Amino acid sequence: MSVLTKRSGGLVQRKNISQGAEGGADRDEDDDKFNDPDVNDHDSKETRLTLMEEVLLMGLKDREGYTSFWNDCISSGLRGCILIELTLRGRIELEKSGMRRRSLMNRKVLCKNADPCGDVLLDEALKHIKETSPPETVQSWVEYLSGETWNPLKLRYQLRNVRERLAKNLVEKGVCTTEKQNFVLFDMTTHPLNDTSCKQNLVKKVQDAVLSRWVNDVQRMDKRILSLIYLCHASDVLENAFAPLIDDDYELAMKRVRDLLDLDFEVESTKEGTNELMWCVITAFIK
């Protein structure tokens, strides 16, 4: 029998109990990759989801249609998803490090291209980033977008009802449905799964990334899947992807996730072809 134990070393552990132009070109390329379902053969051919929708879907209970009441990480994690989604689509970037090689966390977020993404949450966050002067750091933007700031002048940047809006997107894409559930003292709108294959594909994608498709070189991993693993961990929903695995595969998957968590993100961000803002967001949540 398997039970979950308290976080150890930043991971949820399971314990076994024996019983017996250039910028424009980059933007167009990134958008094409998101809109083309055949770019990555491991991606779902049927439904294309944003990182925010994937993380929320991973956290939703299949039948009940809501996230765990004890999960206080997913709110800020979804804001991290928004920032990475924007940078993967070529909309935002980190300012240059300069001669003194400033650390990732000390560099500001800049608007690279202000063209709309076609997603309300992404466009709202992009508008805030574009209009903010002087620019702010990734850590500040996670706090502002979450509403977790002591500065009352920054509360206008808070993205409200993010989970509900993402759940509505999943309903519109046919992944979830909408129901009303009574909890004695109050009624709550829930979103049980309507298309179980979509979540199964998502879970398999995460499992394969650290098992059958493991490449032992983070720079060769798909940036979107790599971000998904880190953000699922930051949102405390990664265990949902690994829970169905047999014990040997589970232990191997967790070991490889620990390897990813132990990387030097500053070093990884300096390598050729990397996305600095992606690594900055990961650093903000993991370190």
C-alpha positions, 0 to 999 in steps of 0.5 A, spaced: 500 500 500 502 507 498 501 513 502 503 520 501 508 523 506 509 530 508 514 534 503 521 532 504 526 536 500 521 540 496 517 534 494 511 530 496 514 523 497 510 517 497 512 511 502 510 504 501 507 500 507 508 492 506 502 488 507 504 481 506 523 582 426 528 578 429 523 579 435 517 579 430 520 572 427 521 569 434 514 571 436 511 568 430 514 562 430 512 561 438 505 562 436 505 557 430 508 552 435 502 553 440 497 553 434 500 547 430 498 541 433 503 537 429 509 540 432 510 535 438 508 528 437 507 528 444 502 533 445 495 532 444 492 532 437 485 534 439 485 539 444 491 545 445 491 547 452 495 553 455 500 552 461 495 555 466 490 550 463 494 544 464 496 546 471 489 547 473 487 541 469 492 537 473 490 539 480 482 538 478 479 532 482 476 528 476 469 527 478 468 532 484 471 538 479 475 542 484 482 543 486 484 541 493 482 545 499 488 544 502 492 547 496 495 554 497 500 554 492 496 553 485 494 560 485 501 563 485 503 557 481 498 559 475 501 566 475 508 563 474 504 559 468 502 566 465 509 569 465 512 563 462 506 562 457 508 570 455 515 569 454 514 562 450 510 566 445 515 571 444 511 577 448 516 578 454 523 578 456 528 579 461 532 585 460 540 584 458 544 582 464 550 587 463 557 587 464 556 585 471 552 579 470 546 581 474 542 575 477 536 573 474 532 575 480 535 582 479 533 583 472 526 586 470 521 584 465 520 587 459 515 587 453 518 585 447 511 585 443 505 587 445 500 584 440 494 580 443 495 573 444 488 571 443 487 569 451 484 574 456 488 572 461 495 573 457 493 579 454 491 582 461 497 581 464 501 583 458 497 590 458 500 591 465 507 589 464 507 594 458 504 600 461 508 599 468 514 604 468 519 603 471 519 595 469 519 590 475 522 583 476 519 576 475 518 576 483 514 582 483 510 580 478 508 574 481 506 578 487 502 583 483 498 578 479 496 574 485 494 580 489 500 578 494 503 585 495 503 590 501 503 596 496 496 598 495 498 602 489 500 595 485 493 592 487 490 594 480 495 589 477 491 583 481 488 578 476 482 576 479 478 569 478 483 566 475 481 559 476 474 560 475 476 563 468 481 558 466 475 553 468 471 556 463 476 555 458 476 548 459 469 548 459 469 551 452 474 546 449 470 541 451 475 538 457 470 539 463 463 541 464 459 545 469 455 543 475 453 546 482 455 542 488 452 543 495 457 544 501 451 544 506 453 552 508 454 554 501 453 552 493 459 552 489 460 551 481 464 545 480 467 543 473 468 535 473 471 532 467 468 531 461 473 529 456 478 524 460 482 522 455 485 530 455 487 529 462 490 522 461 494 525 455 496 530 459 498 525 465 502 521 460 506 527 457 509 529 464 510 521 465 514 520 459 518 526 460 521 523 466 521 516 464 521 513 456 523 520 453 528 522 459 534 525 455 538 527 461 540 534 458 535 539 460 537 543 454 534 538 450 528 538 453 522 541 450 521 548 454 513 547 454 514 540 457 520 542 462 516 548 464 510 544 466 514 539 470 517 545 474 510 549 475 506 543 477 511 542 482 510 549 484 503 548 484 503 542 488 500 538 483 505 534 480 504 528 485 497 527 481 501 525 475 506 520 478 501 517 483 498 512 478 505 509 476 508 502 479 513 503 485 519 502 480 517 508 475 514 512 481 521 512 484 525 513 478 520 519 476 521 522 483 529 521 482 529 525 476 524 531 478 529 531 484 535 532 479 531 537 475 530 541 482 537 541 484 540 544 477 543 551 477 538 555 474 543 561 473 548 557 469 542 553 465 540 560 463 546 562 460 547 556 455 545 557 448 538 557 445 535 558 452 530 562 455 532 566 460 525 569 463 523 562 463 529 560 468 527 566 472 520 564 473 523 557 475 528 560 480 522 564 483 518 558 485 524 553 486 529 556 490 
